[in-house]
Amino acid sequence: MQQDMILKSLQEGYTPYHVVDIATQYLQKNGFTALLEEEAFSLTAGGKYYVVRGGTSLIAFTVGEEKTQNGFKIVASHTDSPALKVKYEPVMQTPGGYKLNVETYGGGIYSTFTDIPLKLAGRLAVKKDGRIYGKTFTDDHTYVIPNLAIHMNRKANDGFVYNAQTDLAPFFGLAASPDYFKTLGGEGEEVLGYDLFVVSGQTPFIGGADHSYFCAPRIDNLASVFASLGALVSAPVQGVNVAYLACHEEIGSRTLEGADSDFLKSVLMRVHSALGGSLQEESGVIAKSFLLSADNTHALHPNHPELSDPTNKVVMGGGVAIKHHANRNYITDGLTSALVSEIFARAGVKTQHFFMRSDLRCGSTLGTIAQTQTGIPGVDIGAPQLAMHSALETMALSDLAEYEKAITAFFATPFTFNGGAYVIKK
């Protein structure tokens, strides 16, 4: 995917609804056909397809001549990022104007959401002509959460703790209407409900004296989303290549659209069946499949190198990281790591290995959850970045291209699993 399109996608991918809209437009331009979960799948070798659930999760796949006989190659990433979710009846009046009643979504660095441009975006639930449906929405206005002046909060630089109810309320206006949210629908539409978020409105940019930094909101995890889509479109396919974009990773994935649902396995089995596979073959197909869980990882921070592992220092500009964890917060094991390392090496992909410092708590991602649902082996990978879950995150511009190169190599490299061994075909 071209650099300017990724910049635009991270700017406009305010919420998972926007991300899926951008993804479907990109896929349609590249010849993909939409499928509906509620209808039968009709598939052919050489076909390109996608299916959406809930407006926030998407599975896209390409079918080669070998169909599912060697299993599925899957790259999983997530569409959501930390944000502030708007409650119903949100407009609150104060002596100094109106503000919005919000709650935190995910584990953001919420101090970074203050004193920056914010956007109101998400999905409206509207009624028109007897139909109730969802509609992606972006508000035209820009909002802000002003900090207290240092003169009124002398502890601002001493570890001040933001209260989610009082300190993170976006300012709505001096004379705003409490009925504003009822007026957001289009011609003839009645707004019955919504899933709206206040999100970072920062504009992505290339930074550094050598133009080496890529800075944007939602790099975690839209860098993975758009790298996987770019690779899916460009990579040759032998069997079935899959890009799985799941929502709600930031809040645990235990939702209808999340990795802890039946979405991925259900679609895989329906694809297998629609391509002529039998029920008896399903377990074998799963055993021969492979999953890359693609979610960004922590780079060594130049201001705090002591917080990285002593012998596995993942650096920006060093390429894609394979992520490991003893207690299996990541799905990587020695064998699967060896396979992916070999694939990347053959393709000339710069590769690093990430381990968390042993005295720090390690995060997790959707890989372990998707693996539990499907039984598919795999590896966690990620592009190194700084300021994860901030309103503005930073990674190396070169790693953005390396990330897509790595995923393309995974899709393009034919390999099989038989008798407990992986064999890469020449």
VMD Tcl script that draws the C-alpha trace (Angstrom):
set ca {
  {0.00 0.00 0.00}
  {1.42 3.38 -0.95}
  {2.81 5.63 1.78}
  {0.43 8.50 1.05}
  {-2.56 6.16 1.32}
  {-1.35 4.86 4.70}
  {-0.95 8.43 5.94}
  {-4.48 9.22 4.79}
  {-5.87 6.00 6.27}
  {-4.40 6.66 9.72}
  {-5.70 10.22 9.60}
  {-9.24 9.21 8.59}
  {-9.46 5.83 10.35}
  {-10.95 7.51 13.41}
  {-12.92 4.46 14.59}
  {-13.26 0.79 13.58}
  {-16.29 1.76 11.45}
  {-14.10 4.14 9.46}
  {-11.29 1.57 9.21}
  {-13.63 -1.06 7.76}
  {-15.10 1.48 5.33}
  {-11.59 2.42 4.13}
  {-10.66 -1.27 3.87}
  {-13.74 -2.21 1.84}
  {-13.19 0.69 -0.58}
  {-9.57 -0.40 -1.05}
  {-10.55 -4.04 -1.58}
  {-13.31 -3.17 -4.04}
  {-10.88 -1.08 -6.09}
  {-8.65 -4.16 -6.26}
  {-11.33 -6.53 -7.50}
  {-12.65 -8.08 -4.27}
  {-16.28 -9.22 -4.07}
  {-18.41 -8.67 -0.97}
  {-20.00 -11.68 0.75}
  {-22.75 -11.64 3.38}
  {-22.66 -13.87 6.45}
  {-26.40 -14.48 6.17}
  {-26.08 -15.87 2.64}
  {-24.35 -18.91 1.14}
  {-20.77 -18.45 -0.12}
  {-20.15 -19.05 -3.83}
  {-16.39 -19.15 -4.45}
  {-13.98 -20.04 -7.25}
  {-10.24 -20.50 -7.57}
  {-8.67 -17.18 -8.45}
  {-11.41 -15.28 -6.64}
  {-10.98 -12.42 -4.15}
  {-13.60 -11.86 -1.45}
  {-14.38 -10.14 1.83}
  {-17.06 -10.36 4.53}
  {-17.88 -7.79 7.26}
  {-19.37 -8.36 10.72}
  {-20.88 -5.56 12.79}
  {-19.35 -2.84 10.66}
  {-16.11 -3.09 12.68}
  {-14.51 -6.44 11.75}
  {-13.61 -7.78 8.32}
  {-12.17 -10.95 6.80}
  {-10.71 -10.67 3.29}
  {-9.21 -13.60 1.38}
  {-7.77 -14.64 -1.96}
  {-8.14 -18.14 -3.41}
  {-5.39 -19.93 -5.34}
  {-5.57 -23.04 -7.47}
  {-4.57 -25.27 -4.54}
  {-7.55 -23.95 -2.57}
  {-7.47 -25.17 1.07}
  {-5.46 -28.37 0.63}
  {-2.45 -26.81 2.38}
  {-4.51 -24.91 4.92}
  {-5.03 -21.18 5.37}
  {-2.39 -18.47 5.76}
  {-3.91 -15.89 8.10}
  {-2.71 -12.47 9.25}
  {-4.76 -11.09 12.15}
  {-4.75 -7.47 13.31}
  {-7.18 -5.21 15.15}
  {-9.17 -2.18 14.06}
  {-9.72 -0.43 17.40}
  {-7.57 1.97 19.42}
  {-8.02 3.65 22.83}
  {-10.55 6.50 22.75}
  {-13.26 8.27 24.73}
  {-16.75 6.84 24.13}
  {-19.71 9.20 24.24}
  {-22.57 8.27 26.58}
  {-26.25 8.85 25.84}
  {-27.66 12.27 26.88}
  {-24.06 13.48 26.86}
  {-24.37 17.27 26.84}
  {-23.68 18.68 30.32}
  {-24.08 22.35 31.21}
  {-21.58 24.08 33.50}
  {-21.21 27.74 34.54}
  {-18.56 28.10 31.83}
  {-20.28 26.33 28.94}
  {-21.18 22.83 27.81}
  {-19.09 19.65 27.90}
  {-19.59 16.00 26.92}
  {-20.10 13.03 29.21}
  {-17.70 10.29 28.08}
  {-16.12 7.09 29.36}
  {-12.71 5.62 28.52}
  {-12.45 2.88 25.90}
  {-9.30 0.79 26.34}
  {-6.10 1.65 28.16}
  {-5.02 4.92 26.61}
  {-2.41 7.41 27.81}
  {-5.26 9.82 28.37}
  {-3.14 12.79 29.41}
  {-2.13 12.96 25.74}
  {-5.75 13.52 24.72}
  {-5.69 16.97 26.34}
  {-4.77 20.21 24.57}
  {-4.90 18.63 21.10}
  {-7.50 18.64 18.29}
  {-10.16 15.96 18.82}
  {-12.77 14.56 16.46}
  {-16.23 13.13 17.15}
  {-16.81 10.04 15.02}
  {-18.32 6.56 14.93}
  {-21.68 5.08 13.91}
  {-25.21 6.42 14.07}
  {-28.22 4.11 14.41}
  {-30.93 5.75 12.32}
  {-34.48 4.98 11.19}
  {-35.78 5.81 7.73}
  {-38.64 4.37 5.67}
  {-39.25 1.63 8.23}
  {-35.60 0.50 8.30}
  {-33.16 0.77 11.21}
  {-29.53 0.70 10.12}
  {-26.02 1.84 11.00}
  {-24.29 4.74 9.30}
  {-20.63 5.74 9.66}
  {-20.39 9.32 10.90}
  {-17.69 11.98 11.22}
  {-18.56 15.31 12.81}
  {-17.36 18.40 10.96}
  {-16.30 20.19 14.14}
  {-13.11 19.98 16.14}
  {-13.10 19.66 19.93}
  {-10.61 20.03 22.78}
  {-10.02 19.06 26.43}
  {-8.07 21.98 27.95}
  {-5.77 21.26 30.85}
  {-5.87 23.30 34.03}
  {-3.27 26.05 34.00}
  {-0.12 25.30 36.01}
  {-1.16 28.12 38.38}
  {-4.30 26.16 39.32}
  {-2.70 22.72 39.34}
  {0.81 22.96 40.73}
  {1.04 19.12 40.64}
  {0.59 18.95 36.86}
  {4.26 18.00 36.41}
  {4.42 15.77 39.49}
  {2.44 12.74 38.38}
  {-1.02 14.27 38.25}
  {-3.75 11.61 37.93}
  {-6.55 12.41 35.48}
  {-10.06 11.64 36.68}
  {-11.98 10.02 33.82}
  {-15.28 11.65 34.76}
  {-14.13 15.21 35.43}
  {-10.77 15.78 33.71}
  {-11.42 14.08 30.36}
  {-14.73 15.72 29.41}
  {-14.38 17.32 25.94}
  {-15.55 20.93 25.72}
  {-18.63 21.08 23.50}
  {-19.27 24.81 23.17}
  {-20.38 27.97 24.95}
  {-23.95 27.87 23.61}
  {-24.33 24.36 22.18}
  {-27.73 22.68 21.97}
  {-28.38 19.66 24.23}
  {-30.38 18.22 21.30}
  {-27.36 18.30 18.97}
  {-26.99 14.51 18.83}
  {-30.59 14.06 17.69}
  {-29.87 16.20 14.62}
  {-26.93 14.25 13.21}
  {-28.90 12.13 10.76}
  {-29.35 12.90 7.08}
  {-32.46 13.75 5.11}
  {-35.44 11.87 6.54}
  {-33.34 10.00 9.11}
  {-34.24 9.82 12.79}
  {-31.31 9.16 15.13}
  {-32.28 6.39 17.56}
  {-28.86 5.65 19.02}
  {-25.15 5.73 18.33}
  {-21.68 4.39 19.03}
  {-19.67 7.61 18.96}
  {-16.13 8.27 20.12}
  {-13.96 11.29 20.79}
  {-10.62 10.49 19.15}
  {-7.30 12.09 18.35}
  {-7.51 14.49 15.43}
  {-3.75 14.89 15.09}
  {-2.52 14.99 11.49}
  {0.09 12.29 10.63}
  {3.51 13.57 9.62}
  {7.03 12.49 8.74}
  {9.48 13.71 11.39}
  {13.16 13.95 12.19}
  {16.04 15.78 10.52}
  {16.52 12.75 8.27}
  {12.77 12.20 7.76}
  {13.07 8.85 9.53}
  {10.07 8.98 11.88}
  {6.46 8.25 11.05}
  {4.18 9.94 13.59}
  {0.40 9.47 13.69}
  {-2.54 8.57 15.86}
  {-3.63 4.92 15.89}
  {-0.37 3.45 14.56}
  {-1.29 0.69 17.03}
  {-2.77 -1.11 15.26}
  {-3.68 0.42 11.91}
  {-0.09 0.02 10.71}
  {-0.72 -3.73 10.91}
  {-4.18 -3.48 9.36}
  {-3.04 -1.64 6.25}
  {0.22 -3.59 5.90}
  {-1.81 -6.82 5.85}
  {-4.29 -5.46 3.29}
  {-1.49 -4.20 1.04}
  {0.23 -7.58 1.24}
  {-3.00 -9.49 0.58}
  {-3.65 -7.50 -2.59}
  {-0.10 -7.79 -3.97}
  {1.04 -11.27 -2.92}
  {0.77 -14.30 -5.18}
  {-1.45 -17.02 -3.75}
  {-1.23 -20.80 -3.84}
  {-3.89 -21.80 -1.33}
  {-6.04 -19.30 0.58}
  {-4.51 -16.09 2.01}
  {-6.55 -14.32 4.69}
  {-6.43 -10.85 6.27}
  {-8.49 -10.85 9.47}
  {-9.29 -7.40 10.90}
  {-10.88 -7.86 14.32}
  {-12.41 -5.26 16.59}
  {-12.41 -4.86 20.39}
  {-8.87 -6.10 21.05}
  {-8.31 -3.10 23.30}
  {-11.13 -4.22 25.61}
  {-10.50 -7.97 25.65}
  {-11.99 -9.30 22.36}
  {-14.94 -10.99 24.10}
  {-17.56 -9.60 21.74}
  {-19.55 -10.61 18.67}
  {-16.96 -8.93 16.43}
  {-13.88 -9.75 18.51}
  {-11.26 -12.48 18.20}
  {-12.99 -14.40 21.01}
  {-16.04 -14.90 18.76}
  {-16.72 -17.55 16.11}
  {-16.19 -15.11 13.23}
  {-12.80 -16.33 12.02}
  {-13.34 -20.08 12.37}
  {-16.86 -19.88 10.95}
  {-15.66 -18.04 7.83}
  {-12.69 -20.39 7.36}
  {-14.90 -23.47 7.51}
  {-17.46 -21.94 5.16}
  {-14.69 -21.11 2.69}
  {-13.35 -24.66 2.94}
  {-16.82 -26.08 2.29}
  {-17.61 -23.67 -0.56}
  {-14.38 -24.69 -2.30}
  {-15.40 -28.35 -2.25}
  {-13.79 -29.45 1.00}
  {-15.46 -32.08 3.13}
  {-16.42 -31.97 6.80}
  {-14.04 -34.85 7.45}
  {-11.11 -32.81 6.11}
  {-11.71 -29.77 8.34}
  {-9.43 -30.78 11.22}
  {-6.61 -31.53 8.80}
  {-7.00 -28.17 7.11}
  {-6.82 -26.41 10.48}
  {-3.70 -28.38 11.44}
  {-1.98 -27.28 8.20}
  {-2.97 -23.62 8.62}
  {-0.80 -20.86 10.08}
  {-1.56 -17.59 11.85}
  {0.46 -14.39 12.04}
  {-0.87 -12.21 14.84}
  {0.20 -8.76 13.66}
  {0.20 -6.10 16.36}
  {2.85 -3.49 16.97}
  {5.48 -3.94 19.63}
  {7.57 -1.74 21.93}
  {10.80 -0.30 20.57}
  {13.70 0.61 22.81}
  {13.02 4.15 24.04}
  {16.17 6.30 23.72}
  {15.25 8.16 26.93}
  {14.73 4.90 28.84}
  {16.85 2.09 27.36}
  {16.90 0.41 30.77}
  {13.26 -0.61 30.29}
  {14.08 -2.92 27.37}
  {15.34 -6.49 27.65}
  {19.12 -6.61 28.24}
  {19.93 -8.92 25.30}
  {16.96 -8.54 22.93}
  {16.86 -4.84 22.14}
  {14.23 -4.09 19.51}
  {14.97 -0.76 17.84}
  {13.10 1.47 15.42}
  {14.52 1.00 11.95}
  {15.62 -2.53 12.79}
  {12.77 -4.23 10.99}
  {9.90 -6.47 12.03}
  {9.94 -8.04 15.49}
  {8.94 -11.62 16.29}
  {7.38 -11.50 19.75}
  {8.04 -14.11 22.46}
  {6.73 -14.65 26.00}
  {7.29 -17.53 28.43}
  {3.71 -17.45 29.73}
  {2.35 -17.36 26.18}
  {0.94 -13.85 26.06}
  {2.11 -14.33 22.48}
  {1.51 -17.48 20.42}
  {5.12 -17.83 19.25}
  {7.08 -20.97 20.09}
  {10.55 -22.05 19.01}
  {9.37 -24.04 16.00}
  {6.95 -21.48 14.61}
  {9.49 -18.71 15.20}
  {12.09 -20.70 13.25}
  {9.70 -21.08 10.30}
  {8.81 -17.39 10.14}
  {12.44 -16.32 10.64}
  {13.43 -18.51 7.68}
  {10.64 -17.09 5.49}
  {11.67 -13.55 6.36}
  {15.37 -14.30 5.81}
  {14.73 -15.73 2.35}
  {12.80 -12.58 1.44}
  {15.49 -10.26 2.83}
  {13.23 -8.93 5.59}
  {15.03 -7.27 8.49}
  {14.00 -9.22 11.60}
  {14.36 -8.73 15.36}
  {13.14 -10.68 18.40}
  {11.13 -9.03 21.17}
  {11.09 -10.17 24.80}
  {9.69 -8.06 27.65}
  {11.99 -7.27 30.56}
  {11.45 -10.08 33.06}
  {10.46 -7.67 35.84}
  {7.81 -5.85 33.77}
  {4.29 -7.00 33.00}
  {3.91 -8.09 29.38}
  {0.93 -7.05 27.28}
  {-0.93 -9.42 25.02}
  {-2.86 -9.23 21.79}
  {-5.53 -11.10 19.83}
  {-3.24 -13.97 18.76}
  {-3.75 -16.15 21.82}
  {-7.51 -15.61 21.70}
  {-7.79 -16.36 17.98}
  {-5.60 -19.42 18.45}
  {-7.81 -20.71 21.26}
  {-10.87 -20.31 19.02}
  {-9.33 -21.98 15.97}
  {-6.51 -24.28 17.12}
  {-4.16 -22.80 14.49}
  {-0.42 -22.50 15.30}
  {1.41 -19.29 14.62}
  {3.64 -16.39 15.58}
  {3.12 -12.89 16.96}
  {4.88 -10.17 14.99}
  {4.89 -6.39 15.15}
  {6.49 -3.21 13.89}
  {8.48 -1.48 16.68}
  {6.99 1.78 17.92}
  {7.06 4.28 20.78}
  {4.24 5.87 22.82}
  {1.82 2.99 22.30}
  {-1.76 4.06 23.23}
  {-0.88 7.74 23.06}
  {-2.88 10.24 20.99}
  {0.24 10.49 18.79}
  {2.49 7.45 18.30}
  {5.89 7.12 16.62}
  {7.60 4.44 14.53}
  {10.37 4.32 11.91}
  {9.19 5.12 8.41}
  {11.43 2.35 7.04}
  {9.75 -0.23 9.28}
  {6.39 0.59 7.73}
  {7.61 -0.68 4.36}
  {9.46 -3.58 5.97}
  {6.26 -4.66 7.72}
  {4.31 -5.02 4.48}
  {7.30 -6.75 2.88}
  {7.32 -9.31 5.71}
  {3.61 -10.07 5.46}
  {3.85 -10.30 1.67}
  {6.66 -12.85 2.07}
  {4.50 -14.90 4.43}
  {1.60 -14.94 1.97}
  {3.84 -15.63 -1.04}
  {6.05 -18.38 0.40}
  {4.65 -21.91 -0.12}
  {5.18 -24.20 2.84}
  {3.56 -27.33 4.22}
  {3.22 -28.98 7.62}
  {3.51 -32.76 7.71}
  {4.64 -35.22 10.37}
  {5.51 -32.49 12.85}
  {7.81 -30.62 10.44}
  {7.46 -27.50 8.31}
  {8.81 -27.75 4.77}
  {9.31 -24.61 2.67}
  {8.86 -25.39 -1.00}
  {11.48 -24.09 -3.41}
}
mol new
graphics top color blue
foreach p $ca { graphics top sphere $p radius 0.5 }
foreach p [lrange $ca 0 end-1] q [lrange $ca 1 end] { graphics top cylinder $p $q radius 0.2 }
display resetview
